[in-house]
Amino acid sequence: MSELQNAVHNSKKFHQTVTVEVDDIERAYESLMDGDAGASDHTDYVDTQGQDGRPLREVWGWDDETAEGKMEWRVHLLKRA
């Protein structure tokens, strides 16, 4: 299982945000969207910064069965220092 697959799996299982340090945020995001990491039917994201000022993309997902206003998982893609 890839690091991104583990992140989505653990976020779903433990109902918490999981942070993954990556070399290329866009490439990691594309991997999530390709379904390689077991992402959901629906996703959204916001680009921001981590506490130390590094670029961070917060990505979350939900399925049609997910309650209104809720998410199934949340992963932070943090640019590796």
C-alpha positions, 0 to 999 in steps of 0.5 A: 500500500502506498503512503497516500493509500495509507493516509486515506485509509488511516484518515477514514479509520481513525476519523482524523486528518493525516499529513503526508510530506511530499516532493510535489504537491500537484503530483501527489494530488493527481495520484489521489484523484486518479483513484490510486489512493482509494479516494472518494467519489467527490473531493475538494481542496484548498491550498494554504500554508503549514505552520512553518510556512511550507506550501500545504494542500488540504484535500478531503473527500466524501461519497454519496452515502456521506452525511450532508456537510461531513467528509469521509477523509482529510489529508494534508499534502505538505511540501517536503522541506 
